[in-house]
Amino acid sequence: MKNSLFIIYCLGIFASCNSEKISPKENIIDLNEGLVVNIPFSNSYLESISNTEGMNSKTIFIQDRKLQANQAIYLNRNDSAIVNFGDLNLASITNAIFSISCWVNLEDTIKPCAILSKRSPFGGFEYSIDNHFRNKQYFNFDNWNINGTNTVYGIDPLNASAPIQLNSWQHIVFIANGNQLKVYSNGVLQANIDNKNNEEFANTEKHFIIGNGGGYGKYYYFQGAIDDVKIYNRVINNEEINALYIQ
């Protein structure tokens, strides 16, 4: 009888020790959840979610921030260099809930430039990430409503701005929760936010462009390198932003 009790006691201790070693699944970060646009520029112009091959115009592959060859693209504004993904429907943001992450290495602010856009210069407006506000020293999420007459978030110039860091790789994340827009630069939340107006984004057939965008009637070409463009259909959290930054 005593031996049986002793065996049961030992089994209980073993089970208790084993249960303590199980890692909780809720701490796992899944950077693919809600990912609707993914362009890693890994020696390719492929958008991996829709399997859409971008049309390259005069960009070249270069080293990325980790000094890995052919893992980022370089764009020269004098060549009007871009990558055009056509009407990438999943890049249209209709419910004002999204996260956009990208890496950039801008060489100068002599002229306005756009990282990416889904618009045309003369109609069919959705959005552009560019620096044509505030003396070209900040990246903003420049956005329009269905008619192209008002902004969806805030007023021009937008408050949710990321100060540009020239000649170094910079991670930028714009996040909108349906009510507010905010921006992170290199994993750090910037001070100001924008509140959503009573407006909705358009869903146009205009092309999703890497390396061009901007204001009405304007072509704002990028000068420098761009890498790892991602769009989520949800709000990513601080841990996920940090994971993208240190990736």
Backbone bond lengths (Angstrom), bond angles and torsions (degrees), N, CA, C in turn:
res aa  C-N    CA-C-N  psi(-1)  N-CA   C-N-CA  omega(-1)  CA-C   N-CA-C  phi
1 M - - - 1.459 - - 1.527 110.70 -
2 K 1.353 115.34 -45.31 1.458 119.07 -179.94 1.526 111.03 -64.18
3 N 1.369 115.23 -38.43 1.468 118.66 178.51 1.526 111.63 -63.07
4 S 1.337 116.80 -39.44 1.473 120.81 179.83 1.514 111.14 -64.37
5 L 1.345 116.38 -42.50 1.454 120.38 178.98 1.526 111.37 -63.98
6 F 1.352 115.07 -37.78 1.458 119.14 179.98 1.535 111.63 -65.50
7 I 1.344 116.04 -40.90 1.474 120.74 178.70 1.525 110.35 -63.62
8 I 1.339 117.26 -43.99 1.460 121.78 178.99 1.517 110.62 -61.58
9 Y 1.335 116.91 -41.00 1.457 121.94 179.24 1.527 111.04 -62.01
10 C 1.362 116.35 -44.65 1.469 120.71 -179.73 1.525 111.42 -65.07
11 L 1.337 116.32 -39.88 1.466 120.03 178.61 1.527 110.99 -63.13
12 G 1.338 116.31 -37.09 1.460 120.91 178.44 1.515 111.85 -63.95
13 I 1.329 117.31 -41.63 1.463 121.82 178.69 1.525 110.20 -65.23
14 F 1.350 116.17 -42.41 1.478 120.97 -179.67 1.521 111.04 -62.03
15 A 1.336 116.06 -43.14 1.460 120.14 -179.92 1.518 111.30 -65.16
16 S 1.342 115.63 -39.32 1.456 120.22 -179.95 1.524 111.15 -64.56
17 C 1.338 116.27 -42.25 1.468 120.27 -179.83 1.527 110.95 -64.96
18 N 1.345 115.60 -41.15 1.465 119.79 -179.92 1.519 112.12 -63.78
19 S 1.356 116.18 -39.48 1.458 119.93 -177.35 1.512 111.56 -66.18
20 E 1.331 117.60 -28.85 1.452 121.42 -179.76 1.528 112.21 -73.00
21 K 1.337 116.49 -19.07 1.451 120.24 -177.75 1.521 112.92 -87.45
22 I 1.334 119.18 -7.36 1.456 122.55 -178.60 1.519 109.46 -76.67
23 S 1.320 116.83 124.83 1.467 121.15 -179.23 1.516 109.92 -82.80
24 P 1.317 118.39 134.39 1.457 121.05 179.06 1.522 111.45 -67.16
25 K 1.335 117.35 132.08 1.457 121.95 -177.42 1.529 111.93 -71.56
26 E 1.324 116.97 -21.89 1.448 118.83 -175.29 1.528 113.02 -67.42
27 N 1.341 118.11 -13.52 1.458 121.01 -179.97 1.523 113.30 -89.48
28 I 1.331 116.62 -3.55 1.457 120.32 -179.32 1.522 109.67 -74.60
29 I 1.339 116.82 131.40 1.463 122.34 178.85 1.521 109.07 -95.10
30 D 1.308 116.40 123.41 1.457 122.45 179.49 1.530 108.54 -111.94
31 L 1.325 116.67 100.09 1.459 121.14 -177.70 1.523 112.50 -81.09
32 N 1.328 117.38 2.84 1.466 120.73 176.24 1.528 112.77 -98.85
33 E 1.324 116.77 -12.35 1.463 119.81 -179.32 1.532 110.29 -67.82
34 G 1.328 116.04 123.80 1.457 120.75 179.01 1.516 114.28 75.16
35 L 1.330 117.94 8.42 1.464 121.42 -179.79 1.530 108.90 -77.66
36 V 1.338 117.05 117.27 1.464 120.89 -176.56 1.524 112.88 -111.73
37 V 1.334 117.28 -18.46 1.471 121.92 175.01 1.526 107.24 -136.77
38 N 1.333 116.38 128.24 1.457 120.47 -179.22 1.530 108.58 -142.28
39 I 1.340 115.77 110.82 1.457 121.63 -178.71 1.528 108.04 -125.65
40 P 1.340 118.38 91.09 1.471 120.73 -176.49 1.520 114.58 -80.55
41 F 1.336 117.98 -13.22 1.466 122.27 -177.26 1.525 111.55 52.71
42 S 1.315 116.67 43.93 1.464 122.23 178.05 1.529 109.26 -89.81
43 N 1.339 114.85 78.62 1.462 121.52 -177.22 1.527 111.55 54.80
44 S 1.329 115.23 30.53 1.463 121.23 -176.88 1.526 108.50 -159.60
45 Y 1.339 115.31 155.88 1.466 121.08 175.83 1.524 110.63 -106.64
46 L 1.318 116.71 26.98 1.455 122.01 -175.66 1.523 111.58 -82.42
47 E 1.343 116.39 131.89 1.468 122.49 166.35 1.522 105.18 -90.82
48 S 1.339 116.90 113.58 1.458 120.74 -163.66 1.528 114.75 -77.89
49 I 1.333 119.37 -21.45 1.464 120.44 -177.39 1.533 110.74 -74.73
50 S 1.325 116.67 -48.80 1.467 121.07 -179.86 1.522 112.20 -93.86
51 N 1.335 116.53 -3.17 1.457 122.28 -177.54 1.530 111.13 59.51
52 T 1.344 115.17 40.26 1.462 121.53 -179.81 1.525 109.90 -97.73
53 E 1.330 116.41 126.55 1.456 121.28 178.13 1.526 109.03 -88.93
54 G 1.332 116.92 119.50 1.451 121.16 178.67 1.518 111.53 -69.83
55 M 1.336 115.94 147.45 1.457 120.91 177.57 1.522 108.41 -91.36
56 N 1.333 115.81 112.24 1.456 120.65 -176.79 1.517 111.50 -83.19
57 S 1.337 115.45 136.06 1.456 121.03 173.89 1.521 108.97 -130.10
58 K 1.321 116.12 92.57 1.463 124.46 170.15 1.529 115.02 72.03
59 T 1.345 118.92 16.16 1.458 118.57 168.77 1.522 108.37 -88.45
60 I 1.322 116.85 159.18 1.461 121.30 177.62 1.523 109.24 -131.04
61 F 1.327 116.01 155.74 1.459 120.55 177.36 1.526 109.95 -83.64
62 I 1.345 114.92 139.64 1.459 121.11 179.30 1.529 109.61 -138.59
63 Q 1.320 116.46 -178.32 1.466 121.44 174.85 1.521 110.34 -66.22
64 D 1.326 115.93 146.34 1.461 119.98 174.85 1.525 110.15 -91.94
65 R 1.303 116.89 -169.62 1.470 122.12 -176.64 1.525 112.49 -65.08
66 K 1.333 117.19 -18.30 1.461 121.87 178.65 1.525 111.38 -98.41
67 L 1.318 115.96 10.48 1.463 123.54 179.09 1.527 112.57 65.79
68 Q 1.323 116.24 26.54 1.456 121.45 175.77 1.529 108.99 -89.53
69 A 1.305 116.65 130.83 1.459 121.89 -174.82 1.526 111.80 -68.35
70 N 1.336 116.20 142.85 1.469 124.05 173.03 1.526 113.16 58.41
71 Q 1.335 116.23 39.46 1.464 120.79 -178.54 1.526 112.47 -122.73
72 A 1.321 117.26 13.28 1.464 123.39 175.89 1.527 106.60 -154.23
73 I 1.340 116.53 168.01 1.463 118.96 178.46 1.528 110.39 -116.67
74 Y 1.335 114.33 149.85 1.465 121.13 176.56 1.522 108.70 -114.54
75 L 1.357 114.79 134.99 1.458 121.13 -177.41 1.523 109.80 -125.13
76 N 1.338 115.94 130.79 1.448 122.54 177.18 1.527 108.29 -107.92
77 R 1.334 116.60 120.06 1.466 119.59 -177.05 1.531 111.97 -61.06
78 N 1.328 116.97 -31.08 1.459 120.05 -179.51 1.526 112.54 -66.72
79 D 1.332 116.15 -21.56 1.465 121.31 176.21 1.526 112.33 -93.50
80 S 1.351 117.03 -2.27 1.474 121.47 -173.11 1.523 110.36 54.32
81 A 1.323 116.00 42.99 1.465 121.90 -175.18 1.527 111.08 -71.96
82 I 1.331 116.52 132.38 1.466 122.97 177.65 1.524 109.56 -150.64
83 V 1.337 115.05 168.85 1.457 122.26 164.87 1.520 106.65 -125.69
84 N 1.317 116.31 125.90 1.466 122.81 -173.33 1.530 109.15 -111.26
85 F 1.342 116.57 121.56 1.462 121.63 -178.89 1.526 112.66 -103.38
86 G 1.327 117.00 12.45 1.457 119.95 179.43 1.525 111.49 65.40
87 D 1.312 116.64 -161.06 1.466 120.78 178.56 1.519 109.52 -75.86
88 L 1.329 114.72 82.49 1.462 120.48 179.25 1.523 106.94 -80.31
89 N 1.322 116.17 92.58 1.462 121.11 -168.62 1.526 113.05 -58.56
90 L 1.323 116.96 -36.44 1.464 119.82 -179.01 1.526 112.37 -68.82
91 A 1.326 117.01 -13.08 1.467 120.46 176.41 1.519 111.84 -83.08
92 S 1.326 118.13 -9.23 1.466 121.36 175.49 1.517 109.54 -76.50
93 I 1.331 115.90 130.74 1.468 121.87 -176.23 1.522 107.87 -108.64
94 T 1.315 117.32 103.23 1.461 119.56 -173.34 1.524 114.00 -101.19
95 N 1.326 117.88 -24.29 1.468 119.22 -175.83 1.518 113.60 -104.99
96 A 1.346 117.36 6.46 1.466 122.68 177.16 1.524 112.94 61.11
97 I 1.328 116.47 26.33 1.466 121.97 172.79 1.523 106.92 -123.57
98 F 1.329 116.89 113.48 1.460 119.36 -174.64 1.519 110.29 -167.21
99 S 1.331 114.24 166.87 1.462 122.67 169.19 1.519 107.33 -137.33
100 I 1.330 116.67 130.95 1.460 121.96 177.66 1.518 108.33 -121.03
101 S 1.334 116.06 122.35 1.464 122.26 -178.47 1.525 109.21 -120.16
102 C 1.332 116.22 138.36 1.467 119.83 176.44 1.517 109.77 -158.07
103 W 1.322 114.67 157.91 1.468 122.37 173.29 1.514 108.56 -111.12
104 V 1.338 116.82 135.03 1.463 120.94 179.44 1.521 109.86 -137.02
105 N 1.327 114.07 153.63 1.463 121.19 173.64 1.528 106.13 -137.10
106 L 1.330 115.61 89.74 1.459 122.13 -175.23 1.529 110.53 -85.50
107 E 1.325 116.04 134.36 1.458 119.84 -174.96 1.522 114.03 -88.67
108 D 1.339 117.90 -31.38 1.458 119.31 179.82 1.522 110.18 -159.39
109 T 1.326 115.67 167.59 1.467 121.52 175.95 1.531 109.68 -121.44
110 I 1.318 115.72 33.37 1.462 120.02 178.21 1.527 110.52 -61.75
111 K 1.326 115.50 -39.92 1.457 121.74 177.61 1.522 109.36 -126.50
112 P 1.337 118.04 156.89 1.465 119.76 173.85 1.525 110.13 -61.55
113 C 1.326 115.99 151.08 1.460 120.15 178.72 1.521 109.65 -145.58
114 A 1.322 115.95 159.21 1.461 122.17 177.56 1.519 109.36 -125.17
115 I 1.331 115.71 135.77 1.462 120.86 174.99 1.520 109.64 -73.49
116 L 1.325 115.65 -48.17 1.453 121.32 -177.96 1.516 108.93 -156.30
117 S 1.329 116.02 164.13 1.464 119.50 178.03 1.519 110.04 -162.91
118 K 1.330 114.53 160.02 1.466 122.14 168.04 1.527 106.08 -134.19
119 R 1.320 114.63 88.35 1.450 121.43 -172.40 1.524 108.58 -171.56
120 S 1.312 115.92 174.74 1.454 120.43 165.18 1.527 107.04 -129.08
121 P 1.313 118.84 160.85 1.460 119.59 -175.52 1.528 114.22 -64.66
122 F 1.338 116.89 -24.36 1.466 118.67 -172.53 1.527 113.76 -124.00
123 G 1.299 117.82 21.82 1.461 118.87 175.72 1.511 111.73 142.25
124 G 1.312 113.07 151.91 1.435 119.33 -167.61 1.512 108.03 80.73
125 F 1.348 115.53 71.65 1.459 121.45 -173.10 1.527 110.38 -104.49
126 E 1.307 116.04 133.07 1.463 120.49 169.65 1.533 109.55 -125.78
127 Y 1.327 117.50 -75.20 1.468 118.46 -178.26 1.521 110.61 -160.23
128 S 1.330 113.81 166.13 1.459 121.95 178.14 1.524 107.39 -153.98
129 I 1.320 117.31 138.91 1.465 120.86 169.49 1.519 106.58 -101.03
130 D 1.336 116.35 110.07 1.463 120.54 -172.60 1.527 110.29 -148.60
131 N 1.340 115.21 -178.42 1.473 119.76 -175.17 1.529 111.88 -128.59
132 H 1.337 117.82 30.69 1.460 117.74 -174.98 1.534 113.45 -81.36
133 F 1.333 117.61 -3.08 1.464 121.42 171.48 1.535 110.31 -92.89
134 R 1.331 116.04 165.32 1.465 123.81 167.23 1.526 113.89 52.49
135 N 1.319 115.20 51.09 1.459 121.22 174.66 1.529 112.39 58.53
136 K 1.342 115.69 27.33 1.468 122.72 172.41 1.532 113.69 66.04
137 Q 1.317 117.77 19.28 1.470 121.04 -176.24 1.523 113.83 -99.12
138 Y 1.333 117.66 0.05 1.468 121.78 -176.81 1.521 110.24 -137.56
139 F 1.341 115.04 146.35 1.456 120.03 168.84 1.521 108.90 -90.49
140 N 1.339 115.76 133.43 1.460 122.35 177.01 1.522 110.59 -126.10
141 F 1.323 115.17 156.20 1.454 121.31 170.52 1.527 106.71 -91.83
142 D 1.313 115.45 98.51 1.458 123.03 -174.72 1.532 107.86 -89.59
143 N 1.319 117.70 119.94 1.470 119.65 -167.69 1.520 112.48 -139.94
144 W 1.324 116.16 153.90 1.460 121.58 -177.17 1.526 110.85 -133.17
145 N 1.332 114.22 158.04 1.462 119.12 174.76 1.524 110.03 -84.06
146 I 1.328 116.60 -173.90 1.463 121.71 -174.24 1.521 111.86 -57.53
147 N 1.323 117.21 -39.36 1.460 120.98 -177.69 1.521 113.47 -84.42
148 G 1.316 117.35 -8.03 1.451 120.45 -178.43 1.513 113.67 72.29
149 T 1.337 117.09 21.08 1.464 120.57 -175.15 1.527 113.20 -107.41
150 N 1.314 118.03 -23.25 1.463 121.82 -179.26 1.520 109.71 -136.27
151 T 1.329 115.22 161.40 1.451 119.32 175.63 1.526 110.01 -84.66
152 V 1.347 115.05 153.98 1.460 120.75 177.35 1.518 110.38 -83.67
153 Y 1.339 116.06 -39.89 1.462 120.94 178.31 1.521 109.36 -113.07
154 G 1.313 116.97 115.71 1.459 121.33 172.59 1.510 113.39 66.87
155 I 1.315 115.39 -161.89 1.460 122.43 178.66 1.525 108.45 -124.58
156 D 1.341 116.28 162.13 1.460 119.76 177.67 1.527 110.30 -79.36
157 P 1.337 120.72 137.55 1.456 124.22 -7.48 1.530 111.59 -79.08
158 L 1.303 116.52 147.13 1.462 121.03 -176.35 1.526 111.13 -70.30
159 N 1.327 114.33 148.61 1.465 119.85 178.89 1.526 112.70 -80.68
160 A 1.327 116.93 -31.99 1.468 120.96 -178.90 1.521 108.56 -73.38
161 S 1.326 116.15 89.26 1.458 121.98 -172.25 1.521 111.04 -125.49
162 A 1.338 115.82 144.59 1.461 121.66 175.75 1.518 109.05 -111.06
163 P 1.335 118.82 113.64 1.466 120.67 178.38 1.526 110.85 -57.64
164 I 1.307 116.49 132.81 1.464 121.39 -176.59 1.517 110.64 -76.68
165 Q 1.329 116.04 135.63 1.460 122.65 174.30 1.524 107.24 -111.78
166 L 1.318 116.87 108.88 1.454 121.11 -174.61 1.529 112.25 -76.39
167 N 1.347 113.70 146.56 1.472 122.45 171.75 1.526 113.71 57.87
168 S 1.319 115.96 33.78 1.463 121.18 171.88 1.524 107.66 -153.86
169 W 1.316 116.14 152.30 1.464 119.64 179.57 1.524 110.10 -68.51
170 Q 1.313 116.11 131.95 1.464 123.04 -177.71 1.530 109.02 -130.51
171 H 1.322 115.53 130.94 1.469 121.17 178.42 1.523 109.23 -97.29
172 I 1.320 116.44 124.51 1.459 122.33 -177.55 1.521 109.36 -122.21
173 V 1.341 116.61 132.52 1.462 122.01 177.00 1.523 109.02 -133.22
174 F 1.327 116.65 118.34 1.463 122.14 171.18 1.517 108.47 -98.92
175 I 1.340 115.59 132.51 1.467 121.19 -176.80 1.521 109.52 -130.83
176 A 1.323 115.75 130.44 1.463 121.86 177.33 1.519 109.07 -126.50
177 N 1.335 116.46 132.75 1.466 120.81 -178.23 1.529 112.42 -106.70
178 G 1.332 117.26 13.94 1.463 120.82 -178.32 1.511 112.22 97.95
179 N 1.342 117.00 -21.35 1.463 122.39 179.12 1.520 113.07 -123.18
180 Q 1.337 115.39 -35.02 1.456 119.54 -175.93 1.522 111.04 -133.71
181 L 1.332 114.68 149.65 1.452 122.54 177.09 1.524 108.79 -117.34
182 K 1.334 116.16 132.42 1.460 120.45 177.14 1.522 108.88 -139.49
183 V 1.336 115.56 167.23 1.459 119.78 -176.03 1.519 110.21 -138.99
184 Y 1.332 115.06 143.21 1.459 122.67 175.14 1.523 108.82 -113.68
185 S 1.318 116.69 141.52 1.455 122.55 173.85 1.522 108.69 -124.63
186 N 1.331 115.95 119.87 1.471 121.67 -176.87 1.523 111.90 50.74
187 G 1.327 114.80 43.30 1.457 121.46 175.48 1.509 115.88 82.52
188 V 1.334 117.14 -1.60 1.468 121.12 -175.85 1.530 109.53 -108.14
189 L 1.327 116.74 127.09 1.456 121.75 177.01 1.522 109.73 -67.06
190 Q 1.334 116.62 128.02 1.455 121.21 178.20 1.533 109.76 -81.08
191 A 1.308 116.11 160.62 1.462 121.10 -164.47 1.521 114.39 -66.98
192 N 1.327 117.93 -40.48 1.463 119.83 -168.64 1.522 113.00 -103.31
193 I 1.340 114.93 154.12 1.461 121.36 178.64 1.523 108.60 -128.61
194 D 1.320 116.04 167.79 1.454 121.94 174.14 1.513 109.36 -121.19
195 N 1.323 116.48 141.65 1.458 121.55 177.28 1.518 110.03 -98.14
196 K 1.304 115.14 142.64 1.457 121.29 -176.18 1.526 110.93 -71.70
197 N 1.344 115.33 132.87 1.459 120.67 170.11 1.515 109.16 -78.44
198 N 1.319 116.05 174.04 1.465 120.46 178.64 1.524 109.61 -80.94
199 E 1.326 115.68 59.94 1.454 122.30 -176.96 1.523 109.51 -134.63
200 E 1.330 115.66 156.31 1.459 121.44 178.14 1.520 109.66 -120.97
201 F 1.322 115.59 149.60 1.452 120.70 175.47 1.522 110.59 -69.71
202 A 1.325 114.55 153.96 1.458 120.53 173.35 1.530 109.70 -84.24
203 N 1.305 116.01 163.36 1.462 122.53 170.01 1.517 106.43 -125.85
204 T 1.312 115.97 90.70 1.456 121.27 -173.49 1.528 110.74 -100.50
205 E 1.307 114.69 176.33 1.462 120.92 174.92 1.521 111.01 -97.37
206 K 1.331 117.16 12.21 1.462 120.20 -179.71 1.528 110.34 -69.23
207 H 1.303 115.48 154.10 1.451 121.17 -170.48 1.523 112.54 -79.15
208 F 1.322 114.37 146.51 1.462 121.90 173.45 1.522 107.06 -87.10
209 I 1.344 116.05 116.76 1.457 122.56 -172.20 1.526 110.38 -118.22
210 I 1.309 116.56 132.68 1.462 121.86 168.96 1.526 107.60 -98.15
211 G 1.342 116.53 120.92 1.453 120.80 174.80 1.509 115.93 103.34
212 N 1.348 117.80 7.40 1.458 119.89 178.33 1.519 109.37 -157.36
213 G 1.336 115.78 156.13 1.458 122.40 179.54 1.512 108.36 160.06
214 G 1.330 116.89 -157.71 1.455 119.33 173.22 1.505 114.99 122.86
215 G 1.333 116.19 -148.79 1.446 122.87 -172.17 1.518 113.72 -85.19
216 Y 1.327 115.22 -178.44 1.462 120.82 -177.73 1.530 110.55 -64.68
217 G 1.321 115.21 127.67 1.456 120.78 178.40 1.518 114.72 70.35
218 K 1.337 117.42 14.22 1.460 121.03 -174.85 1.528 111.70 -118.43
219 Y 1.316 115.31 149.99 1.462 122.65 171.63 1.525 107.05 -118.41
220 Y 1.322 116.41 110.68 1.454 121.65 -178.10 1.535 108.76 -107.42
221 Y 1.319 116.81 95.96 1.459 121.56 -176.86 1.530 111.07 -85.57
222 F 1.332 114.83 144.84 1.459 122.06 -177.00 1.527 110.14 -83.04
223 Q 1.338 114.99 146.07 1.463 121.45 176.48 1.522 108.93 -123.57
224 G 1.332 115.70 100.05 1.452 119.35 -178.98 1.518 110.79 143.54
225 A 1.335 116.48 -150.65 1.467 122.13 -173.86 1.528 111.23 -116.49
226 I 1.335 115.21 149.36 1.467 122.91 178.20 1.524 108.16 -135.80
227 D 1.321 116.12 145.36 1.469 120.31 -178.58 1.525 110.44 -153.59
228 D 1.330 115.40 157.25 1.474 124.94 169.40 1.528 113.08 46.95
229 V 1.316 116.38 66.42 1.465 121.94 176.54 1.520 108.87 -87.03
230 K 1.330 115.57 124.42 1.462 121.24 -179.66 1.526 109.84 -133.72
231 I 1.333 116.16 140.69 1.462 121.87 172.77 1.513 108.55 -127.58
232 Y 1.336 115.94 130.67 1.462 122.70 176.95 1.526 109.50 -111.18
233 N 1.319 116.23 149.42 1.472 120.51 175.95 1.517 111.51 -93.98
234 R 1.324 115.89 26.48 1.466 122.32 -179.73 1.520 108.99 -150.63
235 V 1.320 115.11 172.71 1.467 121.86 175.67 1.522 108.25 -86.75
236 I 1.307 117.49 118.25 1.461 119.47 175.02 1.527 108.80 -84.51
237 N 1.340 115.86 151.08 1.459 119.75 -174.16 1.530 111.75 -94.76
238 N 1.315 115.97 179.46 1.467 121.04 -175.47 1.526 112.63 -61.74
239 E 1.322 116.99 -38.88 1.462 120.11 179.15 1.518 110.62 -64.53
240 E 1.321 116.21 -38.63 1.464 120.14 179.89 1.524 111.43 -70.68
241 I 1.328 116.80 -38.28 1.460 120.39 175.69 1.525 110.12 -60.94
242 N 1.316 116.59 -44.55 1.456 120.78 178.87 1.518 111.55 -64.40
243 A 1.345 116.17 -38.80 1.463 120.09 178.76 1.529 111.12 -63.80
244 L 1.340 117.10 -39.67 1.468 120.52 176.77 1.534 110.88 -66.60
245 Y 1.312 116.22 -34.58 1.462 120.84 -178.26 1.530 112.16 -69.59
246 I 1.321 116.21 -40.10 1.480 119.36 -176.67 1.521 111.79 -92.39
247 Q 1.315 118.69 -0.54 1.453 123.08 -177.92 1.517 111.93 -60.00
